[in-house]
Amino acid sequence: MISTPRIRQLLGVSLVALSAFAGGAAVTGSMPAAMAQEVQTQSVAVPQGASLADLIERVSPAVVSINVRVQAPVAGMPGMQGAPNLEQLPPQFREWLEREFGGQPAPQMREGLSLGSGFFISEDGYVVTNNHVIEDATEITVVMSDGEEFNATVVGADPLTDIALLEIENPDDRSFPFVRLDTDPSLRVGDWVVAVGNPFGLGGTATFGIISALGRESRLANYNEFIQIDAPINRGNSGGPTFDMEGNVIGVNSQILSPTGGNIGIGFAIPSDVASEIVSQLIETGRVSRGWLGVQIQDVTEDIADSVGLESQSGAIVSSLVSGGPAAAAGLRRGDVILAMNGDDVENANGLTRRVGAARANEEVRFTVLRDGREQTIRVRLGDRPSEQALNQTPSVGEPEQPQTYFGMTVSPAGESDVAGLLVENVEPRSEAAQKGLRPGDIIVEAGGATIQSVSDLTEAVEDARGEGRPAILLLVQNGGTQRYIALQLDGF
């Protein structure tokens, strides 16, 4: 992964979106008619001491700065930090607030200007940028390299890959210089790249470097991997293009890894083939349709592999299913380990998420799963991934019982909780449960593949696992709306 808690702890670094933010007003301008040609591409050799001026001169006219006017609510009242506690206010002031604002102060809005980058992909004015550049925009202005300014509207955006598509408001039907997203880039670590964009609002800035790594993962994006580049990019480069030496766009700049928010030579670009597919869907329908399985999944750890009888830490284990979702309808179960999709091995949860997301809604796929020690094939017709708000599930109800201590944790039936299972009330430091990440408030839903409703159910599940000769038992644990599997070694029971 690009950014892990351990990396951040050791290096003090964080992933930073590349757009810049400053107070100010968005600008507009005239739209003089002019003709433009697609930027011509040709191979450019880069021997030591050679200049990149010809390449940059050709592609730069297609790269634009994007100024976005945004408005954000500010909590509280003018001169106050945060929202006031009405119970602590004088009675007269509280009565006035209730009379004037229904008991709450009127929301205060703060206006500012978000700065980013983008590039034309067609002569009729389509512009690619990042979703986080134009999110919550009230007005968007595209500024060309020669200073001309145009209003733009959002055709569509995909937050899950951080891609957005704009269209220039172009009543004069003028043509714009444009570049092409490479739909099948051939990339290698060490290839030269050029990044062009609008760092810190400076406009038309070009930097040069190499591809440092391929296939980088990020906690901020589950549906694509990233190209890592060392060409210097900074805040404001968001949405700008990364070019190869032929002038093809091979990436859309999106993030940096930095302790300060400035460049340290670690930047990340969305691969052009991913961006091209997203843009095609946005042009066609204004939205992105991606395959949806209807499960929560997690990586198979060494302990989980031991508990289910796997020899290696591969695949993705199903920790929960959406009621009525495609996976549930096809017969997938919690505890199934998905080993392959359409015959291709699944390495981990992120890999499966990307592959399902790359499939189209209503497509039938074959999953090879491990269940109860045996492999079987399950066919699933994927759904169309719903919005985040529509993915919530309604849990069931448990029954009361007295607390007991297992694996260094005190558990009792969830009682009035909305989730049936055992509530973790306390965890002893340095115990098996603590080492595996169990915390007070967690709810154990299953043990050894069996539903848990009482402490005796847990005891029975442990004894069954021992009888089968397993070194560990697999628990399904829920916290809030998230479920995960944790494997506990049986010698800690």
C-alpha positions as CSV (number, residue, x, y, z in Angstrom):
1,M,0.0,0.0,0.0
2,I,1.1,3.6,-0.6
3,S,0.3,4.9,2.8
4,T,0.1,2.7,5.9
5,P,-0.2,3.8,9.6
6,R,3.3,2.4,10.1
7,I,4.8,4.5,7.3
8,R,3.0,7.6,8.5
9,Q,4.3,6.9,12.0
10,L,7.9,6.4,10.9
11,L,8.1,9.2,8.3
12,G,5.4,11.6,9.4
13,V,4.0,11.5,5.8
14,S,0.5,11.6,4.5
15,L,-1.3,11.4,1.2
16,V,-2.2,14.8,-0.1
17,A,-4.7,15.7,-2.8
18,L,-2.9,18.1,-5.3
19,S,-5.5,20.9,-5.5
20,A,-4.7,24.2,-3.9
21,F,-7.1,26.4,-2.0
22,A,-7.1,30.1,-1.5
23,G,-9.5,33.0,-0.9
24,G,-10.6,34.9,-3.9
25,A,-13.1,35.2,-6.7
26,A,-13.4,33.0,-9.8
27,V,-12.7,34.8,-13.1
28,T,-14.4,34.8,-16.4
29,G,-13.4,36.0,-19.8
30,S,-14.2,36.4,-23.5
31,M,-14.1,33.5,-26.0
32,P,-12.5,34.7,-29.2
33,A,-12.9,32.3,-32.2
34,A,-9.8,30.4,-33.3
35,M,-8.9,27.1,-34.9
36,A,-6.8,24.5,-33.2
37,Q,-5.3,21.2,-34.1
38,E,-4.9,18.0,-32.2
39,V,-1.4,18.0,-30.6
40,Q,0.8,15.9,-32.9
41,T,2.9,13.2,-31.3
42,Q,6.2,11.9,-32.3
43,S,9.0,10.0,-30.6
44,V,11.4,12.2,-28.7
45,A,14.8,10.8,-27.9
46,V,16.3,12.1,-24.6
47,P,20.0,11.7,-24.6
48,Q,22.0,13.3,-21.9
49,G,21.9,17.0,-22.1
50,A,19.0,17.1,-24.7
51,S,16.2,19.6,-24.4
52,L,12.5,18.7,-23.8
53,A,11.4,22.1,-25.2
54,D,9.9,20.8,-28.4
55,L,7.8,18.2,-26.6
56,I,6.6,20.7,-23.9
57,E,5.9,23.4,-26.5
58,R,3.6,21.0,-28.4
59,V,1.6,19.6,-25.5
60,S,1.3,22.7,-23.2
61,P,-1.5,24.5,-25.2
62,A,-3.8,21.6,-24.3
63,V,-3.1,21.9,-20.5
64,V,-5.3,24.3,-18.5
65,S,-5.6,25.8,-15.1
66,I,-8.9,25.3,-13.3
67,N,-10.3,27.8,-10.9
68,V,-13.3,26.6,-8.9
69,R,-15.4,28.9,-6.7
70,V,-16.6,26.9,-3.7
71,Q,-18.8,27.7,-0.7
72,A,-18.5,25.8,2.6
73,P,-20.6,26.1,5.8
74,V,-18.8,27.4,8.9
75,A,-20.1,26.0,12.1
76,G,-21.1,28.4,14.8
77,M,-21.8,32.2,14.8
78,P,-19.5,35.0,13.8
79,G,-16.8,35.4,16.4
80,M,-17.5,32.0,18.0
81,Q,-15.6,28.7,17.7
82,G,-18.0,26.0,16.7
83,A,-21.8,25.8,17.3
84,P,-23.0,27.2,20.6
85,N,-24.5,24.9,23.3
86,L,-27.9,26.4,23.7
87,E,-28.3,25.1,27.3
88,Q,-25.3,27.2,28.4
89,L,-26.6,30.4,26.9
90,P,-28.4,33.1,28.9
91,P,-32.2,32.6,28.8
92,Q,-32.9,35.8,26.9
93,F,-30.3,35.0,24.2
94,R,-31.6,31.4,23.9
95,E,-35.2,32.7,23.5
96,W,-34.0,35.1,20.7
97,L,-32.2,32.2,18.9
98,E,-35.2,30.0,19.1
99,R,-37.5,32.8,17.8
100,E,-35.2,33.9,15.0
101,F,-33.6,30.7,13.9
102,G,-35.7,27.9,15.3
103,G,-33.3,27.3,18.2
104,Q,-30.2,27.2,16.0
105,P,-27.9,30.0,14.6
106,A,-28.1,30.6,10.9
107,P,-25.3,28.8,9.1
108,Q,-22.3,30.9,8.0
109,M,-20.8,30.3,4.6
110,R,-17.2,30.7,3.6
111,E,-16.3,31.4,0.0
112,G,-13.0,30.6,-1.6
113,L,-11.2,29.4,-4.7
114,S,-9.9,25.9,-5.3
115,L,-7.1,25.7,-7.8
116,G,-6.3,22.7,-10.0
117,S,-5.2,21.5,-13.4
118,G,-6.7,19.8,-16.4
119,F,-6.3,19.1,-20.1
120,F,-8.4,19.1,-23.3
121,I,-9.1,15.7,-24.8
122,S,-11.2,16.9,-27.7
123,E,-11.3,20.0,-30.0
124,D,-14.9,20.7,-28.9
125,G,-14.0,21.4,-25.3
126,Y,-14.0,18.3,-23.1
127,V,-11.6,18.7,-20.2
128,V,-10.4,16.0,-17.9
129,T,-9.5,16.8,-14.3
130,N,-9.8,15.3,-10.8
131,N,-13.1,14.9,-9.0
132,H,-11.7,16.5,-5.8
133,V,-10.8,19.6,-7.8
134,I,-14.4,20.4,-8.8
135,E,-16.3,18.8,-5.9
136,D,-18.9,21.2,-4.4
137,A,-18.2,23.8,-7.1
138,T,-20.6,26.7,-7.6
139,E,-18.6,28.1,-10.6
140,I,-15.8,26.6,-12.7
141,T,-13.4,28.7,-14.9
142,V,-10.9,27.1,-17.3
143,V,-7.8,29.2,-18.0
144,M,-5.7,28.4,-21.0
145,S,-2.0,28.7,-21.2
146,D,-2.3,32.1,-23.1
147,G,-4.6,33.5,-20.3
148,E,-7.9,33.0,-22.1
149,E,-10.7,32.1,-19.7
150,F,-13.9,30.0,-20.3
151,N,-16.8,29.0,-18.1
152,A,-17.2,25.2,-17.8
153,T,-19.9,22.8,-16.6
154,V,-19.5,19.3,-15.1
155,V,-20.5,16.5,-17.5
156,G,-19.9,13.9,-14.8
157,A,-17.6,12.8,-12.1
158,D,-16.5,9.5,-10.5
159,P,-15.3,10.0,-6.8
160,L,-14.1,6.3,-6.6
161,T,-11.4,6.9,-9.2
162,D,-11.1,10.7,-8.7
163,I,-11.8,11.5,-12.3
164,A,-14.1,14.3,-13.5
165,L,-15.1,15.5,-17.0
166,L,-15.9,19.1,-17.8
167,E,-17.3,20.8,-20.9
168,I,-16.4,24.3,-22.0
169,E,-19.4,26.7,-22.5
170,N,-18.5,27.6,-26.1
171,P,-21.1,29.6,-27.9
172,D,-18.6,30.5,-30.7
173,D,-17.9,26.9,-31.5
174,R,-14.2,27.5,-31.5
175,S,-11.8,24.5,-31.5
176,F,-9.3,23.8,-28.8
177,P,-5.9,22.2,-28.8
178,F,-6.1,18.7,-27.3
179,V,-4.1,15.6,-26.4
180,R,-5.2,12.0,-26.2
181,L,-5.4,9.6,-23.3
182,D,-3.4,6.5,-24.2
183,T,-5.9,3.6,-23.9
184,D,-3.2,1.0,-23.9
185,P,0.0,2.4,-22.4
186,S,3.1,0.4,-22.3
187,L,4.9,1.5,-19.2
188,R,8.1,0.4,-17.5
189,V,9.8,1.6,-14.3
190,G,12.5,4.0,-15.5
191,D,10.6,5.4,-18.5
192,W,10.9,9.2,-18.8
193,V,7.8,11.3,-18.1
194,V,6.9,15.0,-18.2
195,A,4.2,16.5,-15.9
196,V,2.5,19.8,-16.8
197,G,0.1,21.7,-14.6
198,N,-0.8,24.6,-12.3
199,P,1.2,24.1,-9.0
200,F,0.3,26.7,-6.4
201,G,-1.6,28.6,-9.0
202,L,1.5,29.5,-11.0
203,G,0.1,28.1,-14.3
204,G,1.9,26.4,-17.2
205,T,4.6,24.6,-15.2
206,A,6.5,21.6,-16.7
207,T,8.6,19.1,-14.7
208,F,10.6,16.1,-15.7
209,G,11.3,12.7,-14.1
210,I,10.8,8.9,-14.4
211,I,8.3,6.3,-13.6
212,S,9.4,5.2,-10.1
213,A,6.9,2.3,-9.7
214,L,3.8,0.7,-11.1
215,G,0.7,-0.8,-9.5
216,R,0.8,1.3,-6.4
217,E,-2.3,1.0,-4.1
218,S,-3.9,3.7,-2.1
219,R,-6.3,3.8,0.8
220,L,-8.0,6.7,-1.0
221,A,-8.9,4.7,-4.1
222,N,-10.1,1.1,-4.2
223,Y,-10.9,0.9,-7.9
224,N,-7.6,1.7,-9.5
225,E,-3.9,1.4,-8.9
226,F,-1.4,4.3,-9.5
227,I,1.7,5.1,-11.4
228,Q,4.3,6.5,-9.1
229,I,6.5,9.2,-10.6
230,D,9.3,11.4,-9.3
231,A,8.6,14.3,-11.7
232,P,8.0,17.1,-9.1
233,I,4.3,17.8,-8.6
234,N,2.7,19.9,-5.9
235,R,-0.7,21.3,-4.8
236,G,-2.5,22.6,-7.8
237,N,-1.2,19.9,-10.1
238,S,-4.4,17.8,-9.4
239,G,-6.0,16.8,-12.7
240,G,-3.0,17.7,-14.8
241,P,-1.5,15.2,-17.3
242,T,1.7,13.1,-17.2
243,F,3.1,12.6,-20.7
244,D,5.4,10.0,-22.1
245,M,8.2,11.0,-24.5
246,E,5.8,10.8,-27.5
247,G,3.4,13.3,-26.0
248,N,0.8,10.8,-25.1
249,V,-1.1,11.2,-21.8
250,I,-0.2,8.1,-19.7
251,G,-1.5,9.4,-16.4
252,V,-3.7,11.9,-14.6
253,N,-1.9,13.4,-11.5
254,S,-3.9,12.9,-8.3
255,Q,-1.9,12.6,-5.1
256,I,1.5,13.1,-3.5
257,L,3.1,11.5,-0.5
258,S,4.5,14.3,1.7
259,P,5.1,15.3,5.3
260,T,4.5,19.0,4.5
261,G,2.2,19.0,1.5
262,G,5.0,19.9,-0.8
263,N,6.9,17.8,-3.3
264,I,9.4,15.2,-2.0
265,G,9.6,13.3,-5.3
266,I,6.7,10.8,-4.7
267,G,3.7,11.5,-6.8
268,F,0.8,9.4,-8.0
269,A,-1.0,9.4,-11.3
270,I,-4.2,7.6,-12.3
271,P,-3.3,5.3,-15.3
272,S,-4.6,6.6,-18.6
273,D,-6.4,3.4,-19.6
274,V,-8.4,3.6,-16.3
275,A,-9.1,7.3,-16.9
276,S,-10.1,6.7,-20.6
277,E,-12.7,4.1,-19.6
278,I,-14.2,6.4,-17.0
279,V,-14.3,9.3,-19.4
280,S,-16.0,7.2,-22.1
281,Q,-18.8,6.3,-19.7
282,L,-19.1,9.9,-18.5
283,I,-19.5,11.1,-22.1
284,E,-22.0,8.4,-22.9
285,T,-24.2,8.6,-19.8
286,G,-22.8,11.2,-17.4
287,R,-22.2,8.5,-14.7
288,V,-20.0,5.4,-14.2
289,S,-21.6,2.0,-14.0
290,R,-19.5,-0.6,-12.3
291,G,-20.0,-4.2,-11.3
292,W,-21.2,-4.8,-7.7
293,L,-21.0,-8.0,-5.8
294,G,-22.7,-6.9,-2.6
295,V,-20.2,-8.1,0.0
296,Q,-17.6,-6.8,2.5
297,I,-14.3,-8.6,2.0
298,Q,-10.9,-8.5,3.7
299,D,-7.4,-9.9,3.1
300,V,-6.6,-13.5,4.2
301,T,-4.0,-13.2,7.0
302,E,-1.7,-16.0,8.1
303,D,-4.0,-16.7,11.1
304,I,-7.1,-16.7,8.8
305,A,-5.4,-19.0,6.4
306,D,-4.5,-21.5,9.2
307,S,-8.1,-21.4,10.5
308,V,-9.7,-22.2,7.2
309,G,-7.1,-24.7,6.0
310,L,-5.3,-22.6,3.3
311,E,-1.6,-23.1,2.7
312,S,-1.0,-19.5,1.5
313,Q,-2.3,-16.0,2.3
314,S,-4.2,-15.5,-0.9
315,G,-7.7,-14.7,-1.9
316,A,-10.3,-12.5,-0.1
317,I,-12.6,-13.7,2.7
318,V,-16.3,-12.6,2.7
319,S,-17.0,-11.0,6.0
320,S,-20.6,-9.9,5.3
321,L,-23.2,-9.8,2.5
322,V,-25.8,-7.2,1.6
323,S,-29.2,-8.7,2.1
324,G,-30.8,-9.3,-1.4
325,G,-27.5,-8.4,-3.1
326,P,-26.0,-10.3,-6.0
327,A,-23.7,-12.4,-3.9
328,A,-26.4,-13.4,-1.4
329,A,-28.8,-14.2,-4.2
330,A,-26.2,-16.5,-5.9
331,G,-25.4,-18.4,-2.7
332,L,-22.2,-16.9,-1.5
333,R,-21.8,-17.1,2.3
334,R,-19.9,-15.3,5.0
335,G,-16.6,-17.1,5.6
336,D,-16.3,-18.1,1.9
337,V,-12.7,-17.4,0.7
338,I,-12.8,-16.2,-2.9
339,L,-9.8,-17.7,-4.6
340,A,-10.4,-16.8,-8.3
341,M,-12.6,-14.8,-10.6
342,N,-13.3,-16.2,-14.1
343,G,-10.4,-18.5,-13.6
344,D,-7.8,-15.9,-12.7
345,D,-6.4,-16.0,-9.2
346,V,-7.4,-13.4,-6.6
347,E,-4.4,-12.1,-4.7
348,N,-6.2,-9.9,-2.1
349,A,-9.3,-7.9,-1.3
350,N,-8.2,-4.8,-3.2
351,G,-7.5,-6.8,-6.3
352,L,-10.9,-8.4,-6.2
353,T,-12.6,-5.0,-5.6
354,R,-10.9,-3.6,-8.7
355,R,-11.7,-6.5,-10.9
356,V,-15.4,-6.6,-9.9
357,G,-15.6,-2.8,-10.4
358,A,-14.0,-3.1,-13.8
359,A,-16.8,-5.5,-14.9
360,R,-20.1,-4.2,-16.1
361,A,-23.4,-4.4,-14.3
362,N,-25.5,-7.5,-15.3
363,E,-22.3,-9.4,-16.3
364,E,-22.2,-13.0,-15.1
365,V,-18.9,-14.0,-13.5
366,R,-17.5,-17.3,-12.0
367,F,-16.0,-17.3,-8.6
368,T,-13.9,-20.1,-7.2
369,V,-14.5,-20.2,-3.4
370,L,-13.2,-22.2,-0.5
371,R,-16.0,-23.4,1.8
372,D,-15.7,-25.9,4.6
373,G,-12.3,-27.0,3.2
374,R,-13.6,-27.6,-0.3
375,E,-13.3,-25.6,-3.5
376,Q,-16.5,-24.9,-5.5
377,T,-17.6,-22.6,-8.3
378,I,-20.4,-20.1,-7.8
379,R,-21.8,-18.0,-10.7
380,V,-22.9,-14.5,-9.8
381,R,-24.7,-12.0,-12.0
382,L,-23.2,-8.7,-10.9
383,G,-25.4,-5.7,-10.0
384,D,-24.9,-2.0,-10.6
385,R,-23.1,-0.5,-7.6
386,P,-25.5,1.7,-5.7
387,S,-24.7,4.9,-3.8
388,E,-22.9,4.7,-0.5
389,Q,-26.1,5.7,1.3
390,A,-27.9,2.7,-0.2
391,L,-25.3,0.2,1.1
392,N,-26.4,0.2,4.7
393,Q,-27.7,-3.0,6.2
394,T,-30.2,-3.6,9.0
395,P,-28.8,-6.0,11.7
396,S,-30.8,-8.4,13.9
397,V,-31.3,-8.6,17.7
398,G,-29.5,-10.7,20.3
399,E,-30.5,-12.1,23.7
400,P,-29.2,-11.4,27.3
401,E,-26.6,-13.6,29.2
402,Q,-23.9,-13.2,31.8
403,P,-20.4,-12.0,30.9
404,Q,-17.6,-14.6,30.5
405,T,-13.9,-14.3,29.7
406,Y,-12.2,-15.9,26.7
407,F,-8.9,-15.3,25.0
408,G,-8.3,-12.4,27.4
409,M,-11.6,-10.6,26.6
410,T,-14.8,-10.4,28.6
411,V,-17.9,-11.0,26.4
412,S,-21.6,-11.0,27.0
413,P,-24.6,-11.2,24.7
414,A,-25.2,-8.0,22.8
415,G,-28.5,-7.5,24.6
416,E,-30.2,-4.2,23.5
417,S,-27.7,-3.9,20.7
418,D,-29.0,-4.0,17.1
419,V,-26.5,-6.8,16.3
420,A,-27.0,-10.4,17.4
421,G,-23.8,-11.9,18.9
422,L,-21.4,-11.4,21.8
423,L,-20.4,-7.9,22.9
424,V,-16.7,-7.4,23.9
425,E,-16.9,-5.5,27.2
426,N,-13.2,-5.6,28.1
427,V,-9.9,-6.7,26.6
428,E,-6.8,-7.5,28.8
429,P,-3.6,-5.8,27.6
430,R,-1.2,-8.2,25.8
431,S,-3.8,-10.9,25.6
432,E,-4.4,-12.9,22.4
433,A,-7.6,-10.8,21.8
434,A,-5.7,-7.5,22.2
435,Q,-2.9,-8.5,20.0
436,K,-5.3,-9.4,17.2
437,G,-7.1,-6.0,17.4
438,L,-10.2,-6.8,19.3
439,R,-11.5,-3.8,21.3
440,P,-14.3,-3.1,23.7
441,G,-17.5,-2.4,21.8
442,D,-16.8,-5.0,19.1
443,I,-19.5,-7.7,18.6
444,I,-18.6,-11.3,17.8
445,V,-21.1,-12.4,15.2
446,E,-19.7,-15.8,14.3
447,A,-17.1,-18.3,15.5
448,G,-15.8,-21.1,13.3
449,G,-18.4,-20.4,10.7
450,A,-21.3,-20.8,13.2
451,T,-23.6,-18.0,14.3
452,I,-22.9,-16.9,17.9
453,Q,-25.8,-15.9,20.2
454,S,-24.5,-17.0,23.6
455,V,-21.2,-17.7,25.4
456,S,-21.9,-21.4,25.3
457,D,-22.1,-21.1,21.5
458,L,-18.5,-19.7,21.6
459,T,-17.3,-22.6,23.8
460,E,-18.9,-25.1,21.5
461,A,-17.3,-23.5,18.4
462,V,-13.9,-23.6,20.0
463,E,-14.2,-27.3,21.0
464,D,-15.4,-28.1,17.4
465,A,-12.3,-26.4,16.0
466,R,-10.0,-28.3,18.4
467,G,-11.7,-31.5,17.5
468,E,-10.9,-30.8,13.8
469,G,-7.3,-30.2,14.6
470,R,-7.3,-26.5,13.7
471,P,-4.7,-24.3,15.4
472,A,-6.9,-21.3,15.3
473,I,-10.6,-20.3,15.3
474,L,-12.0,-17.7,12.9
475,L,-14.3,-15.0,14.5
476,L,-16.5,-12.6,12.5
477,V,-16.4,-9.3,14.4
478,Q,-18.6,-6.3,13.8
479,N,-18.0,-2.7,14.8
480,G,-20.5,-0.1,13.6
481,G,-21.3,-0.9,9.9
482,T,-18.1,-2.8,9.3
483,Q,-17.5,-6.5,9.7
484,R,-14.1,-8.2,9.7
485,Y,-12.6,-11.7,10.4
486,I,-10.1,-12.2,13.2
487,A,-8.3,-15.5,13.8
488,L,-7.4,-16.4,17.4
489,Q,-4.9,-19.1,18.3
490,L,-6.6,-21.9,20.3
491,D,-3.8,-22.2,22.8
492,G,-4.9,-18.8,24.1
493,F,-8.4,-20.1,25.1
